[in-house]
Amino acid sequence: MLAIAACSTYQGLPTPVGNTSWRTKLLPATPQRVEGNAEAGLAYLIYGDYIGSGIPYEFMKNRMLKKPDVILKREGLNANAQYMLNVFDAPNGAKVVNGNCFTCHASSFEGNIVIGMGNSFSDYRKSLLTAARVMHTGMNLKYSKQSKEWEAYEDFGHYFREMAPHIVTNQPGGNPAFRLAEACMNHRNPSDLTYQEKPNFEMSDYPVATDVPPLWHVKKKNALYYTGVGRGDFSKLLFQASVLGIPDSTAARKAVNNFNDVVAWLRTLEPPRYSKEIDAPLAAKGEALFTEHCSGCHGTYGAEETYPNKLVSLDLVKTDPLYATYGMQSGIVAWYNSSWFAQSEPRSWFVPDSGYIAPPLDGIWITAPYLHNGSVPTLEDLLNSPQRPVYWSRTGESAEYDYEKVGWRYERPEKPKGDWTFDTTLPGYSNQGHYFGDKLSKEERKAVIEYLKTM
């Protein structure tokens, strides 16, 4: 594997995974709670206290809380907060501000914010460690250690400083969510989730990041995350962002009960429909080709939908193996499986494996870039691997969409340059693999792409 060979020049990379004896695996379903309230779930996402602690509202209101929330159209103190921030009461009653799930799971498309779509425009290449230190200094100057505001901030302050050095990426658009969870869990007591200064395990120093999958896929899945590592109760698995500031397992229990409603809301979430005209006869030809060549892994769509929840081995899919390899060897797996998450009901647990889930394709037309690492900018490039760009660039805040290739319009620089160039030569970000479309003719690929627009 060329990508693994390239990795050897970097420190802290995991050992490559060897050949597997399997090609695909069906991931079994586990019982899920179904009594949640979808309306309450959305309200909890946009108003709730699931991060647990944060920066005092008075400290933040003149910095990031000035513009009206025209996206979520919230009320109260959240009416003037950016859509990716929640103002809420900490356990001691102090009002604080912290991020919400739509920091990563909402994105701009043609001037509008699409809720539930992964944010591929995030940029974590600059370290937040300086910001963490400046914020901590400001808190020290403004509040005493005995104040309610300091008590409400302290947990978040601990975890923000611990995770900041570990979420710096070397790729624009890459999201370090796994690294964030890993860094925060590394300083939590596994039994009660309280902060501990001594780390639980060693972490690699290489910045592994991925594209962000759309939230509307959750309702079809038996296991979560790109590798299917997340098993068991979804309300606990989806709640993991709370490790950034939740005080302890008592607060975590309260939040998880509310996340039962969040899961109910996710079951109602649908992707946007394709916004341009579709060539129906061509799409019909594409549906036949898709059913023959693609449905075995990605499922069927239309009146009677199926989704097999199939894990595809690295040897078969041949996409960049680093993320799967990293997840198999991280200390977070043993920590998680011995922790409150796995040892209390409803249980969730981690089962790492050397493969990637073939995802549902609902809304695939709007979820560019493609592959788990976001290395391929369009569907046409995905289905025709020789034309995939080694480097591709777009603007960082918005970009034009290419409705013919279906994906982001991009330029092909000869080398990385500018503010927003994706580099597929970096470890973990190769555009290799998923060669299944190469055997189709140009006309067949065009037909399949037309059909994918209907999903």
N, C-alpha and C positions, 0 to 999 in steps of 0.2 A: 504494500500500500504506500503510494508516494507521499501522501499527506503525513503519514506516521514517520516516514524517513525524514521529512522536513522538520518535524517537531523536535528532533533530537538536538537541535541547536538552541533550544530554549530550556531554562531551568524549571524544575518543578512539574514537568508534564508527566501524566500517568503512563504506566507501562502499556504498550499496545495489547489489544485483545487478540488472541489467536483464532484460528478457524473454529467454527461451530459445527456441530453434528446435525443441526436442524436448519430448515429454511424459513418456515413460518410457524407461528404459534397462535392459537386462539386464546385470547385473554378472557377468563371466566368472569361473569357478573357476580357481584356481592350484594346482599340485601341493602337497600337504601330506605331511609325514612321518606314517606310520601305525604305527610300531613302538613307541610309547610304552606305559608300564604305568600303568593307571588308579589302582591302589592306591598306587603310588609317587608319583603326581601329587598325590593328596590329602594324603599324608604331607608332601610338600614344601611345599604351601600352608600347612599348620598347624604345621610345625616348621622350615621351611627358612630359608635365609640370603639370599633373593633381593633383599632391600633392601640387603644388603652391609655396612652400618655402622649405628650406632645409639647409644642412650644406655647407658652402662655398667649392667649388671644390679645391681650393688651400690648405685648411685645411685638406682635405680628401685624396688627390691624393697619398700621400706616406703611407697611412694607409690601405685603402681597394681598391685601384684602380691600382693594379700592374699587375694582370694576364690578359691575353687576353680573351675576351669573345668568347669561343668556342661553346657556346650553341646557342645564338642568332646571332652570327657572325655580330655584329654591326660595324658601322663605326664612324669616328670622335673621340671625347673624350669618347664615350661609348664603343669604341673598347677594352679598357683596364679596363672596369668596370665589376664587377660580374653581372651575368645575372639578379639578383634580385634587381639591382640598376640602376637608371637613372641619367644621368648628363644632366641638362637642364638650361635654362635661367629663373630666377625669374622675376616677373613683372618689377623690376627696372633694369633688364639687367645683374645682377650679376649671374655668373655660380655657381650652387649649385648641391648637390647630395642628393637623397632620395630614399627610397624603391619604388618598383613598384608592380604591381598585382601578379607577379610571385614569390614573397616572399612566398606566401601561395598557389598559384595556379599553381605550378610546383613541381615535385618531382622526386627523383631518383628511377629508376627501372632497376635492373640488369646492373648497370654501365652507364645507359643513363638517361638524364633528359627528362621526359614526360611533355610537355607543356599542361596546362589545367587540369592536375591531382592534386588533393588535396595533400598538403604536410603533411603527417602523422608523419614525423620525427622531426617536430619543437619542441622546448623545451623552454617553458616560465616559468619554475619553479624558475629561478633566477631573482630577481628584477632588472629592468633597471634603477631604480631611482638613484643609485650611478653613473651609466654611464651618465645619464642626467645631474647630477650635475657637474661631471668632464668635460663633454663637454661644459657646460655653463661657467665654470671657464676658460677653454682654450680659448673660444671665447672672454671672457673679457680681457684676457691677450694679445691676438693677434690683436683684432680689436677695434676701438673706437665705441661708440654708434652712432656716426654720419656717419659711413662708409656705403657704399652700401652693403658690406658683412653682417654687423650686421642687417641692415634693411631686407635683404633677408632671414636671419636666424630667426628673432624674432618670427614670427608666429609659425613656427615649434618648436622653443624652448619652447614657452608657452605650446603647446599641448603635447609635448613629456613629459614634467615634470608633467602635469596633469594626463596623462593616465598611466604613468609608474607604480604607485602603484596598479592600478586596473587590470592589465593584468598578474599578477603573478598567475600561476596555481599550482595546487597540483597534476597534472597528466602529465606524459610525452606524447607527441603527441597531447595533447589537444590544440585547437586554440581559443584564447580569442577575436576573431574579434568583437563579439557583445559588449563585455566589452570595447574594444578600441573605437568603435563608440559612445557608451554610455558616456564614460568619456570625449571625445572631444566635443560632442554635449552639454554636461552639462555645458561647458564654452563658448558656442557660443550664441550670440544674435539671437533669432529665425528669426527675420525679415531680417537681412542683413548678418548674419553668422560671424560677427566680434567677436574678443575675448573679453570676460568679465571675470573678476576674480571671481565674485560671482557665485556660482553654481546655475543652474536652478532647480535642484531636488536632492533628496537624492539617494545615491547608496548603494546597499547591499555590505557588505564586503566579501562575499563568491565568490571564483573564478569559475564562470561558463564558461565552454569551450566546444567545439564540435569538431567533425571530420570536414574536409573541403570537401564539395561536388565538383565533377568535373565540369569544366566550360562547357563541351559539353552538359550538361543537360539543360542549359538555354533556348535553342531554342524550347524545348517542353513545357515549363512551362507557366502557366497563372499568377502565383504568385511566389515570391522568398523567400528564406530562408526555413529552415526545418519546420517551423510552418505555412508557407504561409502568414506570416504577411505583406510582402512587396507587395503592390498592385500599379497599375497604371504604369506610364512610366518607362521602364527598364533603360533608359539612366541615369535617376536620381538615381534609386535604386542601380545600379552597381557602381555608382560614389562615393558612400559614404566613401570609404577609403580616399578620398581627405580631409575629415574633419581633418585629421592629420596635415595638413599644409596650406590648401587653405586660402588666406587672407580674402576674403569676398564674397558676393553674385555676385559681378561683375566678379571676377575671376572664380567663380563657374559656371556662365552662359556660359562662354567661354569653360570651360572644358566639361560641359554637352553636348554642341553642338558637340564636338568632340567624346563624348561617343556614339552618334548616330552611328558613324562609328564602334566603338568597338562592339556594339550590332550586327551590320551587320557581323563583323568578327566571332563573337560567333555562328552565324547561319551557318557558314561554317565548324566549328570545329567538327571533328569526333574522336571517341576513337580509340586507337590502336586495331588491330585485335589480337585475341588469337594466341600466337606464337608457340603452339605445335599442334600435331595431334589431331583431334577430332573424336570420334567414332560416325559416322553419324547415324547408326541404333539406337544406344542408345540415341542420341540427339533427334531423331524423337519421341521416346517414351516419352522423357522428355518434348518435346514441347506439346504433348497432355495433359500431366499432368499439365503443367504450364497453358495452356489455360483454363483448368477446374478449377484449384484452385487459380491461382495467377493473371490472366490477368484482372480480374474485378477491381483491384486496380492499378496494375503496367502497364497495357496496353498490346498490342500485338506487335510483332516484325517480320521483314522479308519484303516481297514484299509490303504488305499493313499494315502500322504501325498505331496504335492508342495509345493515352495516355489520360486517363480520368481526370487528374488533381484533384485527390481525396484527401481530408483531412480526416484522420482517427482519431476518438476520442481517447483520452487517455484510456477510459474504454474498448475500443475494442482492440487497439494495445498493451496496457499494458507495453509499454517501459518506461524507466525512465522519470517521469513527470517534473523533476526540470527545465529543460531548457524552456519548454512551460510555466510553471507556472511563472518563472522568467520574461519571455517576456511579459506576460499579466499584470504584476504588476509594471514593470519598468516605471519610469517617462519619459523615452525616447519616449514613444508612444504619450503622450499629447504634448511633445515638438515638435516632428516631424510633427504632424498633424496641428500644429499652425505655422509652420515654412515656410521659403522660398521654401522648397521642395514641400510642399502640397499646398501652397497658390499662386504659380506662375505656368504658363504653360510651358511645359507639366507637369501635376500634378502627384505626387506619394504620397502615404499615407500608414499608418499602420493600419491593422485590426487584432489584436491579437485574438487567439482562443485556446481552450484546446485540441489540437491535433497535429499530425505530418503528413506532406504530404507523401504519398506513392510515392517514387521517380521513375523517369525513370530508367531503368536498363541497358542502353547502356554502354558497357565497364565495366560491373560490375565485371568481372573476375580480373581486374587490380586495383580496387578501395578499396581493403581491407585497414583497418579494417571496420567492418560493424556496422549498427545502427547509429543514429545521433550523438552519443557520442563516436563512435569508440571503443566500449567495446568488440566486438566480432571479433576475428582475422581471421576467415575463413568462407567460405560459408557453409562448412559442419557443423560447429558449429552453424551457424545461423539457419539452417534447422533442427537441432537436439539439442534442448535447454539443455537437461540433461548433455551433454558433454561439455558445455561451461566452460572454465576455470575461476576460481575466480580470480586468478592472472596469468598473462602471460607475458613473457619477450622476448625481441629480442634486437638486437644491435641498438644503437641510430642513426648511420649514414647510415647504409644499413642493409639489412637482406635477407636471402634466401627465395625464394618464394616456396610455397608448391603447386605443380600443381595437386596433387591428392585431397587435401582438398580445394584447390583454396583459397589462402590467404597467410598470413605471417607464415613461419615456426617459432614455438615458443616453449619455455619450460614452465613447470608448477611448479613454486616454491611453497612451502608450505606457504610462507609469502612474503610480498614485500621485495625485496633485489636487490642490484645492481643498475646500472644507468638507466635501462630502463624496469621497471616492471609496467604494467597496473594493477591498483587496482580497481576491480569492487565493492568493499564494500564502496567506498567513495560516498557521496551524489552527485547526478548528473551523475554518471558513472556506474550505475547498468547495468548488461547484461540481465536484465529481459525482458519479452515481446516478441512480434512477434513469437508466438508459433505455427503459422500456418503450419510449416513444420513437427511438431511432429506427426501429424496424418498419415504421409506417411510412408511406409515401408522403410527399408534400401535400397532396390533395387530401389524403386521409387525416393528416394532422390538422389541417384547416377545418375539416368537418368535426373532429373531436373537440377542438377549441370552441367552435360554434355551439356545440352541445353543452360544453362546460359553462357557457354563459347563461344557460337556462336554470342552473342549480341555485 
